[in-house]
Amino acid sequence: MQITNISEAKAQLSALIEKVMAGEEMIIGKAGKPVARIIKYENNRQSRQPGALKGKIKIADDFDVLPDDIAEAFGLVDK
């Protein structure tokens, strides 16, 4: 794992990216302290399935009914 400072990283970003693509991890430091780690991006997400939660979610019958006190606060109900 190579450690480089911000100035060197800015000057050699393309070279750092090439090393990361080859599997190396890079650490960028500021004032001698590590602040960032650059690693190769891997897309491990599974594709989303439409309808995967069908039948598992229940919406209450009164879901869209505004409670009286809140409706009154918005001026939607006569006092």
N, C-alpha and C positions, 0 to 999 in steps of 0.2 A: 504494500500500500504506500503510494507516494504522497508526500505532503508538500504543498506549494503555497506560496503566499498569493494574495489577491493580484498584485501587480504582475507576477509571472503568469498567473492564470489568465488574465486579460490579454497578455501579449502572446500567449501560446494556447489559446482556447481550442483551436482546430486540432493541435497535437494532443491535447488532453482528451478531447472527444474521441480521437482515434484510439487512444490507449483504453478508454472506457469501453469502446465498442469491441476491443479485443479481450475484454473480461477483467481488466484491472479496476480497482477502486481508487479514486483520487480524493484526497482531503485538501480543502482549502482553508488556510489559516489567516487570522488577522492578529497582528501584534503578538505573534508566536503561539496563539491559541487556536485550536481547530474550531471552525465555525460551520463548515458545510462538508457534506460527503457527496461525491458524484458517483453514481452507479449506473450500470446499463439498465435501460428501461425494458421491462418484459411485460407484455400484455397477457396477464393470467386470468383476466375476467372471462367468466362464462357469458355467452350471449343471453340476453333477457328473453324470456318466453312470455308473450302476451297471454293473459288469462291464467297464469300460474297460480294465482290465489283465488280463483273462482270457487265459490262455495265456502271459503274460509273467512270471509269478512262479512259482518252483518252491520247494516246501518239501521239505527233505531228509527221507528216510525215517526217520531217527533224530531228528527234530526234538523229539519229546517224551520222548526217553530221557535220563534224568538220568545224567551221568557218575558213575562209582563213587566218586571222591574227594568229590564234592559230596554224593552220597547218604549217604556215611559221615559227613560233617560234620553232616548233619541227623539222624543216627541212624536212617536208613532201611535200613541194611545192617548185618548182624552183622559184627563184626570178626574 
